[in-house]
Amino acid sequence: MIGAQDEDFEGEDGEGEDASRNLQAEIEAERIAEALVFASAQPVSEGFITERLPKGFNAREIMLRLKDHYAPRGVNLVQVDDAWAFRTAADLSFFIRRDENEVRKLSRAALEVLAIIAYHQPVTRAEIEDIRGVQTSRGTLDVLMEAGWVRFRGRRRTPGRPVTLGTTRDFLDHFGLEELRDLPGLEELKGAGLLSGRIPANFNIPSPLMNDELTEDEDPITQLDLEELGLLAPGGASEE
């Protein structure tokens, strides 16, 4: 009888030790993930975090727990597409002193083009001009690309093989969006006063493509395409 009781106690002790080790391993995994995001100036992808965690740990589960932990604090852990970053809590942002040399405000034309790309991507320059009703200067697209908010996606499988445009992860990060479906819809835009009262009855807000994969009518951009677009010097060297 005593021997049986001793075995029970030994079993309970063993289970307690296992639970303690598991808890310590989870805490260590969270610390690693936390440090990886904190040390990076850019959002860190879940894939990057997974590669550096001990085997057997799910990066998404860990990041969601950390997100809940930081939710009430002055610094929040936010999701940006499939990546994570630390950001000042939205309700405290006005306390943060902004650099006087902040990037200049976008022109109305640039804002219109950015909005069209965000909602209609993948979209070509000709399609942007068709929606706006005016030509779009190369300078407007250059400003958006220099800001890191717009990128070349691919080439449309139509005559002339026009380049398709889409937004970037930096676009989501700058505007505080986890993913493209967080873009404001028709009612939200009306409520914010961004749409006039005289809206056509058939007016609607398109749903943007939710991932970076090329569509059936897009081809990937090659090195020759980049040279043609002036993004690479002949031979593959990046232009200064």
N, C-alpha and C positions, 0 to 999 in steps of 0.2 A: 504494500500500500504506500509505504513511504517512498519506495523506489519509483512508483508511478507518479506520485506527487512531484518528486524531484525532476522526472522527465518533463512534466507539465511546465514546471518553473523554467527548466532549461529552454523549452520551446518558446515560452513567452519572452524570455530574455533574448533569444535569437531573433524573434520577430521584431522586437523593439530595436535591436541593433541594426537590422536591415532597414527599418523605417527611418531610423536616424541617418543612416548612410544615404538613403534615397533623398531625404530632405536636404542634406548637405550638398548632394550632387545637383539638385534643382536650384538651390541658392547660388551655387558656383556658376551654373549655366546662365542664370539670369544676370549675374555680375559680368560675365563675359559679353553677353549681348548688349548690356547697358554700356559697357566701356567701348565697344566697337562703334556704336552710334554716337556716343559723346565725343569720340576722338575724330570723327569725320566731319568735314565742312559741308559735305553733300549728303543727301539721303542715302542710306545704306540698304541695299537689296536684301531680301530674305534669303536668297541663294548664297550671298556672301556670308551672312550670319550662320547659315546652316553648315557651311564648309568648316567653320571655326568652332562650332559647338562640339562637345563630346558626343559620341555616337548614341543614338537612341532618343535624342531630344528633338522636339518639334519646334522650329523657330517661330512659327506663327502663334502657337499657344503661349510661348514665352513672351512674345512681344505684346500680345493682347493682355496678359497679366500685368506687364510693366505699364502698358497704356492706362489701365484702370488705376494702378498705383499712383501715377503722376497726374491723373485727371484733376484732382482738387488743388494741385500745387501751382506755383508761379511759372514753372516750366512744364510743358506738356510733351508727351511722346506722341507724335502724330504720324499717320500713315499717308504716304504719298505714292499713289499707284501701288507697286509691289515693293516699296521701300519704306524706311522709317527714319525719322529725324526728330531732334529736340527743338522745340519752338517756344517762344514766350507765350504764355496764356493770352488768349485773344482779348480778355477784358482788362489786361494790364498793359497792352501794347502802347497806350498813350503815355505811359510813364517812361518809356524808353526814348532816350534822346536820339533823334535821327541825325545822320551826317548831313551837313549843309551841302555837301557835294553829291547828294543823291541824284540818281539818273533822272534826266529831264523828263517831263511829262510827254506821253505819246501824243502825236497829232491826232486829229479826228479821223483822218484817213487811215492811219496805222491802227487805231482802235477798231474801226470798221472791218479792216482786213483781218485783224486778229480774231474778232468775233466770228466772222464768216469761216475762217479756218477751223476754229474751235468746234463750231456746230456742224459744219458740213464736211469735215475731213473724212476720207482723203479727197482733196479738192485741187484743181489746177488753177493756174493764174487766169486762164480764159474764163473759167467758171466763176472765179471771184469777180472778174470784171462784168460778167453777165448779171450777177446778183446786184452789184453796186450800180451798174449802169454807166460807169466811167472807167477809164484806163487806170491801171495800178502801176505806179512807177517802181522801178527796180530799187530805188532808194528806200521806199516804204518797207519792202520785204527785207532789205538789208538790215534796217533798224530792228525788226522783229527777230531776225536771226542772230544779230549781234547781242541782243538781250538774252538769247538762249531759249526763247519761247516757241520758236517755229523751226522746223527742220524739213529737209527733203525726205520724203518717204520712199518713192519709187518712180517708175515711169508708166504712164497709162498705155494700155495696148490699143491705141487708136492712131490714126494717121498723124505723123509728126512726133509721136511718142512724148507728149508733154509730161513734165515733171509734176508729181503729186506732192502736196504739202500737208503737214500735220503738226500738232502741238507736241511739246516735249514734257519730260518729267519736271523740268525747271518751271514750266508754265503752271503745272498743278501746284508745285511747292510755293511759288510766288503768290498765287491767288488763293491759297489755303484750301485746295481741293484734294480729297483723297483719290478720286477718280473722275473721269469725264461725266459720269451720270450725276455728279454733284453740281454741274452747271445749272444755273437757274432756268426754270421752265417759263412758259408763257404767263401764267398767273403771277409768278414771282416778279417777272420783269414789269408787268403792269403795276403791281403793288409798289414797286420801287420808283415808279414814274418814268421808266426808261422807254416806254412805248406810248405813243399818242393814243388818244381816245378813238380816233377814226382808223380802226384796223379792219382790213378786208375780212369778210366772213370766212373765207377759206384760208386765212393766214395761220400758219402753225410753226412751231419750233422743231427743227429736225433733231433726231437722236444721233449723236456722233458715234463713230466706230469705237467700240469699247476696248480694243486691244491694238497692239502694234503690228500684228501679222498683216502681210500684204493681202489685198483682196484678189479675186480671180482675174480682174482686169488690170492688175499691176504687176510689173516686173521689177526685180531688185535693181538698185543703182550699182553700176560697175565702176571700176577705176577710170575707164574711158569716159563714162558719163560725168564723173567728177571733174575730169580734165576739161571736158566740153563746157561744164558749168563754171569753170574758173576757180574751182575749189582745190585743185591739185595742179601743180606744174607738170608739164610732160615728163614722163618717167616715174611719176608717183610721188615726187617730193612736194610737201605742202608749201604753198606760197606764203611768204612772210607778210 
